[in-house]
Amino acid sequence: MKYEGLYTAIITPFKDGRVDVEAYKALIEAQIAAGVDGIAPVGTTGESPTLSHAEHMDVIRIAIETVRGRVQVIAGTGSNSTAEAIAMTQEAERLGADGTLQVCPYYNKPSQEGVYRHFKAVADSTKLPVLLYSIPGRSGIEIAVETVARLAQDCPNITAIKEAGGSVERVNRLVQALPESFSVLSGDDGLTVPFISCGARGLVSVTSNIAPAAMRELVYAALNGDGKKATELQKKYYPLMKGLMSLDTNPVPIKAALALRGDITWELRLPLVPLAESKHETLAALLKQFNLLG
């Protein structure tokens, strides 16, 4: 399996304190209908830190059963506990996931040797293709370029990285250090076009939760070398991408956007709280600007 194109870091809807299964299935169907290449359940945007283990695996199972092989399902099964990451990854493989998203261990702040051993242990435990996830703003550390290169050499099933460090320079360094078969995916919607221009092969998107067709058009314009169209789309949709990440901490704004449209309830799990009412008007105006309120 090759990591390329548009993947949606899909939200986890709640209702009355529980996962809203019907709303979740409807969101997945909308993603498939819009032509995304895959969905990534229970990552950062899916509020994985506040799901119980049983809920976490159930959300992955529902995604796999709903998708029925029509797009890729990249299960978020990373952890700052190597043993837990291995157990969840093996369960996701048993359930039929197409790949696994493995976040850089957070809070522990391991050395790069520890980071290497963590990911190698996970990769050795599964046949699934592993998508590394470097997000220093949340993890406290990055997966160093040298560590990524070492893992790519030593672990045949570590085949891609979701890069969410906000640095075009780092994408350049990754592309230089990694084999041609290794995919770099943007983890920042607003940096998709510059990242792809430097050699990235796609995007794991937050914005595509509510605007999948638009984000697909942007990604494929860039991937197909249509620089003029990609630049135009980047300019057009940047206010939307920026707004959905700046009004509050992800996934608060994107869940609020979907709630305003009536797709889900406003529920999040503590310590996250719903978007402040004072910002509802700003968000609604932004969505209306892009004809996203139905």
N, C-alpha and C positions, 0 to 999 in steps of 0.2 A: 504494500500500500504506500502511496506517495502523498505526502502532505503538501497540498497546493490548492490555492483558490480562496474561497470565503467560508469561514467557520463562524458560527454564532456562539458566543459565550452565553448560553441561554440562562435566563433567570429561573428561579424556583418560586412559583406563586404559592401563597398561603391563604387559607380561609379558616377562620375560627381556630387558629393555632396549629392547623395541620396542613400538609401539602395539598394543594388544590389540584387533584389529579386531572379532572376534566379540563380545567383551564390550561394546565400544562400540556396535555395532549393537543389542544387546539392551537397553542403557540407553536408546537413542533410541526403540525400540519401546515401552518402558515409559512414556516421557514422552508419546508420542502417545496411548497407551491411556488415560492419566490425563486427557487433555483440555487439555494446555498449548497455548498459541497459537503458540509457537515455541521453537526452541533457538538458543543462541548458542555455537557451538563456538570453541575456541581464544581465549578471553578470559583474564582473570586466573585463573579457576578451572580453565581448560583447560591451564594451565602453558605458555602460548605462548612465554615467554622461553627455554625449554630445548628447544623443538622446532627441528629443522633446517627450512630453507625447504621442502624437499621433503615432510617430514612434516607441516608446517603446512598446506600446500595439500592433501595427501592426506587429512588429517582432515576438512577442509571438503568435499572431494569425496565421501568416504564418507557424511558426514551428508546431503548433497544427494541422493545415490543411494538412501540408506536411507529418507529421508523421502518421496520421490516426490510432492512437492507437497501432502502431507497437513497440514503445518504450515509456518510460515515458518522459514527458515534464515538467521540473521543472522550472517554470517561475521566473526569477529574478524580484521581485517586492518590494524589500526593499528600505528604504529611511531613511534619518535623520529627516524627518517629519513623525510623526506617522499617521497623517491624510492622507498624500499622500500614505504611505505604505498601509494603509487600503483600500483606493480607488483603487489603482492599483491591489491589491490582489483580491478584489472582482470582478474586471473586468476580471482578468485572470481566476478566477473560472468560471465566466459566459462563457468565451470563450472555456472552456474545458480543462484547464491545469490539470495535475495530482498532482502537488504539487507546493509549493512556496519556493524560496530561499530568506531568510531574513537576510540581512547584519546587523552587529552591527552598530547602528547610528554613523555616522562619523561627525567630526568637532565640533558638540555640546559638546562632552565630558560629557555626563550625568553620574550621580552616578549609582551604581549598582541597586539601587532602581528604578531609571529612566529607566535603561535598562530593568529591569524586567517588569515594567508597560508598556513600549513600546511593547515588544513582546507579553505580555498577551493581550493587546488591539488588536493587529493584529490577534492573534490566536482566540480570541473571535468573531472576525468579519467574520470568514470563516470556512468552513468545510474541506478545503484542509489540507493535512499533511504538517507541517511546518518544513523546514530544516534551522536551525539557521546557521549563517555564522560568525565565529569569525576570524577576520584578523586584528590584532592590528597594523601591519605595515601600513595599509591604514586608519583604523578607528581612530587610536590614543589611543584606549582602547580595552581591550578584554572583552568577556562575561565570567565573573568569573565562575569557576567550580560550586561554591555554587549557583550562579544564574541559571545556566543551570539545576542543580538538582531541584531547586525550580520550574522552569518552567515546567520541565518534570512531576513533581508531580501535579501541578495545572492546566495544559493545556493538555488534552488528545491528541490533534492533533499536539503538538510539539513533534516530534518523532525522530529527528536526529539533528546532528550538523556537519557542514563542518569546520574542524579544520585546520586553516592556520597560526598557531602561531609558527610553526617550533620546537615544543618541544615534544619529546617522553615522558618526565616526565608528561606533562600535559595530554597526552592521557591516561597514566596510571591512573592519578587522575580522569579523566572523567569516565573511565570504572568502577572504584571503586565506584563512587558516583551515577551512573545512573542505572536504571533497565535494565535487560537483553534485553528487547524489544526495547531499545533506541539504535539507530545506530550512531556510530562515523565514519565519512568519512574523509579521508585525503584531505587536500586542497593544499598539496605540492607534486608534482609528485615524486621528489627525495626521499621523506620520506615514500612512500607508503608501502614498505616492512616492515620497522621497526614499522610503525604505526599499520599495520595489525597484526604483531606478538604480539602486546600489546593489541589487541582486536578490532581494527577498522574493519569496514566491507566493505570498498571500497574506491574509489577515485573519486574526481571531478577534471578532468585533463585538462591541457592546451595542453600538448604534443599530446594528442589523436586527436586534430584537424588535425594533419598531419600524425600521426601514430597510428590510433585507434586499429588496430589488434594487434600490438606489446604491447600496453598498456593493452589491454584486457588480453593477454596471461600472462603478469606480474601480474596483479591484481588477476586473478583466480588461478595462481600457488600459490600465497600467501594465498588466501582464502581457497584453498583446502589442505593446510598443506604440500605442496611440497616445503620444505625449500631449498633444493638443487637447484631446478629449479628456484625458486624465486630469490635466491641469484645470480645465473648465469645471469638471465635476468636483475636484478638490475645493475650488473656490466656492462653488455653489453650496456644498454640503458642510463645509468647515464650521459655520455657525451652529449647525445642528450637533455635529460631533463635539464641539467645544462646550456647548450648553449642557449636554447630557453628562459631561464629566466635571463641570465646574460649579453647578448649583449646589452640590453636596457630594458626599463620598459615594462612589460607585458601590452598590447598585441602587442607591436611593433615587436619583433622578430618573433612571430608565424604568424603574418600577412605578414611579409616579406618573411617567408618561403613558405607560400601558394602562394604568388605573384611570387616568383622565379619558382615555379612549374607550374604557369599559371592558378591557380584555381580562383584567385581574382586579383583585381588591388592593387596598393601600397597604396591606400588612407586610411588615418586616419583622425580624426577630431581634430583640435586644441583644447587644447594645445599640444596634441600628434603630433609628426611629424614622417615621415618615417625613417627607419633605415639609418644611415649614410652610404654613398657609400663606405667609407673605410672599412666597416664591411661586405659588400656583399660577398667578396671573402671568408671570414672566415665562414660565414653562408652557402654558397654554398658548400664548402668543407665538412662541417659537414653533410649536407643533402646527399651529394654523398656517404659519409662513410656509411650511412644507407640505401642507394638505394631509396631515397625519392624524386628524381627529375624526375622520370618517365623514 
